[in-house]
C-alpha cells in the first residue's frame, strides 16, 4: 500500500471515528426512553451498521485492507468527538 493511500485511510478513519462518536451520542439520546430488551436489540443493530459502514468505506478506499493502526485513528477520532461534545453540553 502506498504512503498516499495510507494517509487517506488515516484521514478517513479519523473522520469515521468522529462520525461514530456523534452517532453514538445521538443513539443514546434516542433509545433512552425504551425498555432494556429494545435498547439491547437496537444497540446491536447500531453496532452492526457502524461496522459495516467502515468495512464498505475501507473496501472503496483500498479494497478492504485493514490494519490495526486504522482502528487507532478511529479510536482517537471517537474520543475527540466525545470530548468536544462534553465541552459543548456544559
Buried (B, 14 or more C-beta within 10 A) or exposed (E): EEEEEBEEBBEBBBBBBBBBBBBBBEBEEEBEEEEEEEBEEBBEEBEEEBEEBBEEBBEEBBEEEBBEEBEBBBBBBBEBBBEEEEEEEE
